[in-house]
Amino acid sequence: MERLRPRDRQMFSGFTKGEIAKMEKLIEESGEQLLDRDFCQKVTKRFNRSSGRAGKPVIKWMEVYDWFESRLQDFPKIEKRMSEIPKACPSNKTQESSQGPEGKKKPDLSELEFEARSSKDGAWYDVAMFLTHRFLSSGEAEVRVRFVGFGAEEDEWVNIKQSVRERSVPLEHSECQKVKAGDLVLCFQERRDQAIYYDAHIVEVQRRMHDIRGCRCLFLIRYDHDSTEEKVRLRRLCRRPAHQF
C-alpha cells in the first residue's frame, strides 16, 4: 500500500524570533486578511526565501495560518475589531471586475493557480508547478505535477481532465449564506493521523447566529470518496470557482 500524504495539524513551533515578530506586526496591521489563504501563502513564501531561514525546514502555508488562528483566539479584542471591519474579498473583486456584462468571461489561465488530485489518497493538493506532459494511447492527456510542500519524490502523473482544476477558494464568514444543500465543496478532513482536502457535497445546513468569531453555522457534508458524513464549521470548507477551464 502506498503511503498517504499526511499534513501535520499540530502547532508548528519552528518559527524564528524574527518571523514571529513580523507575524505579530501583521496582526496589528492586516485585519481580516490574516486568515486568507492567499495572504498566508505570500507570508510563507517571504519567510522561506529569507536568509534567516537558510538551513531550516521549509514552512508550509497552513502552519502560518494555524499560528495566526491560534494567536487571534488569544486576543478576543483583536477578533472583535476584525469582526467590525466590512467584509471584502479582494480575490472576488478581481474576478468580478474581469467579468463581462453576462458574468461569463473566463480569466487568463496564466494568472490562475491549480490543484490536483493525488492517486495515492484521492485528496486534492495545491500544484507548485507542471513539469511535463504526455498523451496516452487512448488519446487522453496527463501532466506530471509537483505539489506545494512536497519534493520531487512525490511528483505524480495525473489525468488533466479528471484530476486537475482551478484551485478551490476558502469561504469567507460573510459567504456562508451562499452555501446550500447539494453544493460541491472541498472540505479539510481532520483525523488523528492526517489532515487533507477531499471533495464533498453539502447535505444540510444548520444556520446559527454569528458572533465575534465569525460564522457559527454547522454544515453536514458527505465525502465523495467514501460517502461518510460529518458536521463541520465554515472554516474547513472551500468553494469551487464559478468558471472551469
C-alpha positions as CSV (number, residue, x, y, z in Angstrom):
1,M,0.0,0.0,0.0
2,E,1.3,3.4,-1.0
3,R,1.7,5.8,1.9
4,L,-0.7,8.7,2.4
5,R,0.3,12.3,2.4
6,P,0.0,13.4,6.0
7,R,-0.4,17.1,6.8
8,D,0.5,17.7,10.4
9,R,-2.0,19.9,12.1
10,Q,-0.1,20.3,15.4
11,M,1.0,23.8,16.1
12,F,4.3,24.5,14.2
13,S,7.0,25.7,16.6
14,G,9.9,26.2,14.2
15,F,9.4,29.9,13.5
16,T,12.4,32.1,14.1
17,K,12.2,35.1,16.5
18,G,12.3,37.4,13.5
19,E,9.4,35.6,11.8
20,I,7.3,35.7,15.0
21,A,7.9,39.5,15.3
22,K,6.8,40.0,11.7
23,M,3.6,38.0,12.3
24,E,2.9,39.9,15.5
25,K,3.2,43.1,13.4
26,L,0.9,41.7,10.7
27,I,-1.8,41.0,13.4
28,E,-1.8,44.7,14.1
29,E,-1.8,45.9,10.5
30,S,-3.6,43.3,8.3
31,G,-7.0,42.8,9.9
32,E,-9.2,40.1,8.3
33,Q,-6.6,39.2,5.7
34,L,-4.7,37.1,8.3
35,L,-6.9,34.0,7.7
36,D,-7.0,34.4,4.0
37,R,-5.3,31.6,2.2
38,D,-3.6,33.8,-0.4
39,F,-2.3,36.1,2.3
40,C,-0.8,33.2,4.3
41,Q,0.8,31.8,1.2
42,K,2.5,35.1,0.4
43,V,3.8,35.4,4.0
44,T,5.1,31.8,3.8
45,K,6.9,32.4,0.5
46,R,8.5,35.5,2.0
47,F,9.8,33.6,5.0
48,N,11.1,30.6,3.0
49,R,13.1,32.9,0.7
50,S,14.6,35.0,3.5
51,S,18.2,34.5,4.6
52,G,17.1,33.8,8.2
53,R,15.5,30.5,7.1
54,A,18.7,29.2,5.5
55,G,19.4,25.6,6.7
56,K,16.0,25.4,8.5
57,P,12.9,23.3,7.5
58,V,10.6,24.8,4.8
59,I,7.5,26.4,6.3
60,K,4.1,25.4,4.9
61,W,1.3,28.0,4.4
62,M,-1.1,26.1,6.7
63,E,1.5,26.4,9.6
64,V,1.3,30.2,9.2
65,Y,-2.5,30.0,9.0
66,D,-2.6,27.9,12.2
67,W,-0.3,30.4,14.0
68,F,-2.5,33.4,13.1
69,E,-5.7,31.5,14.0
70,S,-4.3,30.4,17.4
71,R,-2.9,33.9,18.1
72,L,-6.3,35.6,17.3
73,Q,-8.0,33.3,19.8
74,D,-5.7,34.6,22.4
75,F,-6.7,38.2,21.6
76,P,-10.5,38.5,21.7
77,K,-10.2,42.3,21.4
78,I,-8.4,41.9,18.1
79,E,-11.1,39.5,16.9
80,K,-13.8,41.9,17.8
81,R,-12.0,44.7,15.9
82,M,-11.7,42.4,12.9
83,S,-15.4,41.5,13.1
84,E,-16.3,45.2,12.8
85,I,-14.4,45.6,9.5
86,P,-16.7,45.5,6.5
87,K,-16.3,42.1,4.8
88,A,-14.5,42.2,1.5
89,C,-12.7,39.5,-0.5
90,P,-10.0,41.0,-2.8
91,S,-9.9,37.9,-4.9
92,N,-13.7,38.1,-5.5
93,K,-13.4,41.7,-6.5
94,T,-10.7,40.9,-9.1
95,Q,-12.9,38.1,-10.6
96,E,-16.0,40.4,-10.7
97,S,-14.1,43.2,-12.5
98,S,-12.8,40.8,-15.1
99,Q,-16.2,39.5,-16.0
100,G,-18.2,40.8,-18.9
101,P,-21.8,42.0,-18.9
102,E,-23.2,38.5,-18.6
103,G,-20.6,37.5,-16.0
104,K,-19.2,34.7,-18.2
105,K,-15.8,36.0,-19.2
106,K,-13.1,33.5,-18.3
107,P,-9.9,34.6,-16.6
108,D,-6.4,34.4,-18.2
109,L,-5.2,30.9,-17.4
110,S,-1.7,32.2,-16.9
111,E,-2.9,34.0,-13.8
112,L,-4.7,31.0,-12.2
113,E,-3.5,28.6,-9.6
114,F,-4.3,25.0,-9.7
115,E,-4.9,21.9,-7.5
116,A,-4.5,18.3,-8.5
117,R,-5.9,15.0,-7.1
118,S,-3.3,12.5,-5.9
119,S,-3.8,8.9,-7.0
120,K,-2.2,7.8,-3.7
121,D,-5.0,9.0,-1.4
122,G,-7.6,10.6,-3.6
123,A,-7.1,14.0,-1.9
124,W,-6.6,17.4,-3.6
125,Y,-3.3,19.3,-3.2
126,D,-2.1,22.7,-4.5
127,V,0.1,22.5,-7.6
128,A,3.5,24.1,-7.3
129,M,4.4,23.5,-10.9
130,F,3.6,21.5,-14.0
131,L,6.8,19.7,-15.0
132,T,5.9,18.0,-18.3
133,H,3.0,16.3,-20.2
134,R,2.3,13.3,-22.3
135,F,-0.5,11.7,-24.4
136,L,-1.7,8.1,-23.7
137,S,-2.6,5.6,-26.4
138,S,-6.2,6.4,-25.5
139,G,-5.7,10.0,-26.6
140,E,-6.1,11.3,-23.0
141,A,-3.5,13.8,-21.7
142,E,-1.6,13.5,-18.5
143,V,0.6,16.0,-16.8
144,R,3.4,15.5,-14.2
145,V,2.9,17.8,-11.2
146,R,4.8,18.8,-8.2
147,F,2.7,19.5,-5.1
148,V,3.2,22.5,-2.9
149,G,5.2,21.5,0.2
150,F,6.5,18.2,-1.3
151,G,9.7,17.2,-3.0
152,A,10.4,15.6,-6.4
153,E,10.0,12.1,-4.9
154,E,6.2,12.9,-4.5
155,D,5.7,14.0,-8.1
156,E,2.9,12.3,-9.9
157,W,1.4,11.8,-13.4
158,V,-2.3,12.9,-13.2
159,N,-5.1,12.9,-15.8
160,I,-5.6,16.5,-16.9
161,K,-9.3,16.2,-17.5
162,Q,-10.2,14.3,-14.3
163,S,-7.6,15.4,-11.8
164,V,-6.5,18.9,-12.5
165,R,-8.6,22.0,-11.9
166,E,-8.5,25.6,-10.8
167,R,-7.7,25.9,-7.1
168,S,-10.6,26.0,-4.7
169,V,-11.1,29.2,-2.6
170,P,-11.6,29.3,1.2
171,L,-15.0,30.6,2.2
172,E,-15.2,33.9,4.0
173,H,-17.5,34.2,7.0
174,S,-19.7,36.6,5.1
175,E,-20.3,34.0,2.3
176,C,-21.9,31.3,4.5
177,Q,-25.4,32.3,3.2
178,K,-24.3,31.3,-0.3
179,V,-23.7,27.7,0.8
180,K,-26.7,25.5,0.0
181,A,-27.6,21.8,0.3
182,G,-26.3,20.0,-2.8
183,D,-23.2,22.3,-3.3
184,L,-19.9,20.7,-4.2
185,V,-17.2,21.9,-1.8
186,L,-13.6,21.0,-0.9
187,C,-13.5,20.0,2.8
188,F,-10.5,19.9,5.1
189,Q,-10.8,16.4,6.7
190,E,-9.1,16.2,10.1
191,R,-8.1,12.9,11.5
192,R,-5.7,11.8,14.2
193,D,-3.1,10.6,11.7
194,Q,-3.7,13.0,8.8
195,A,-5.5,16.2,7.7
196,I,-6.1,16.6,3.9
197,Y,-8.6,18.0,1.5
198,Y,-11.4,15.9,-0.1
199,D,-14.3,16.7,-2.3
200,A,-17.7,16.6,-0.5
201,H,-21.3,17.7,-1.0
202,I,-23.4,19.7,1.4
203,V,-26.2,17.6,2.8
204,E,-27.7,20.0,5.3
205,V,-27.0,23.5,6.7
206,Q,-27.8,24.4,10.3
207,R,-27.9,28.2,10.4
208,R,-26.7,29.9,13.6
209,M,-26.2,33.5,14.8
210,H,-22.7,34.8,14.0
211,D,-20.6,36.2,16.8
212,I,-17.2,37.9,17.0
213,R,-15.5,34.7,15.9
214,G,-17.5,34.8,12.7
215,C,-19.7,32.1,11.2
216,R,-21.0,29.6,13.8
217,C,-23.2,27.6,11.4
218,L,-22.9,23.9,11.1
219,F,-22.6,22.1,7.7
220,L,-23.4,18.4,7.3
221,I,-21.2,17.2,4.5
222,R,-20.8,13.8,2.7
223,Y,-17.4,13.0,1.4
224,D,-17.4,11.8,-2.2
225,H,-14.6,9.3,-1.9
226,D,-16.2,7.1,0.8
227,S,-19.7,8.6,1.4
228,T,-19.0,9.2,5.1
229,E,-20.8,12.2,6.7
230,E,-19.5,14.8,9.2
231,K,-20.6,18.1,10.6
232,V,-18.1,20.9,10.1
233,R,-17.6,24.6,10.5
234,L,-17.3,27.0,7.6
235,R,-13.5,27.4,8.2
236,R,-13.0,23.9,6.9
237,L,-14.7,24.5,3.6
238,C,-13.5,25.8,0.3
239,R,-15.8,26.7,-2.6
240,R,-15.3,25.7,-6.2
241,P,-14.7,28.6,-8.6
242,A,-17.7,29.5,-10.8
243,H,-15.8,29.0,-14.0
244,Q,-13.8,25.9,-15.1
245,F,-11.1,25.8,-17.7
